[in-house]
Amino acid sequence: MRYLILSDIHANIDALEAVLAATPAWDRVLVLGDLVGYGAAPNAVVDRVRALDPSAVIRGNHDKAACGLDDGSNFNQVARFAAAWTHQQLTADNREYLRELPQGPTQIDDRLEICHGAPFDEDHYIFDGSDAAHALQTATRAVCLFGHTHLPVIFTLNGTLLTADLPEVQPQTIPFDPATRYLINPGSVGQPRDGDPRAGFALYDPEGSLELRRVDYNVSAAQKRISSAGLPQSLANRLAIGR
């Protein structure tokens, strides 16, 4: 059994299709939230995800704003505009699908749980060691996968020693040590922000490892969709630089 891990697709169907086309054999899918927001193909992405019949999908903050569960008042102007646009574009069925998504964390097996922001708060951003330590202490499984920041990172806790690794070379395989706890962000499929514009994702092997991967996709096509939709041009520009 191998799980394909997708996070922060953000209505970027070009990136999602590239990931699905390039990914080695997998059996089930896990989605860590933010299917929509920012990008110009919300219905195509939701339809594609639903067709994959994931083992688990949890909601992200942009999913909540786009379906009307949240008013987006804490978003910046660009994100708020994109959320309102997305709400108008979504079909009634896809809007209801997003409304019914559960919040994390969700336990997948005896080793793994998933969340969007943090296991203690679905909307919290984990950027530093303090937040990572809190998350690792709160998590109910030895491995917790999270999204939200769009930044791939590996936090590990062995005893009282907390370390952080920014994976600069991918693919990278992480074998799990039974004495270590892990908090890992696989990066963003649809809007990377680590300076690498390639779509980020991961493969989880319940036998004891996780592989972080990247794949090129047609950034120009995604940018054209955003421009043609009348969304802010900054959302198209940032795709080319991964910021």
Buried (B, 14 or more C-beta within 10 A) or exposed (E): EBBBBBBBBBBBBBBBBBBBEBBEEBEBBBBBBBBBBBBBBBBBBBBBBBEBEBBBBBBBBBBBBBBBBBEBEEBEEBBBBBBBBBBEBBEEEBBEBBBEBEBBBBBBEEBBBBBBBBBBBBBBBBEEEEBBBBBBEBBEBBBBBBBBBBBBBBBBBEEEEBEEEEBEEBEBEBEBEEEBBBBBBBBBBBBBBBEBBBBBBBBBBBEEEBBBBBBEBEBEEBBBBBBEBEBBEEBBEBBEEBB
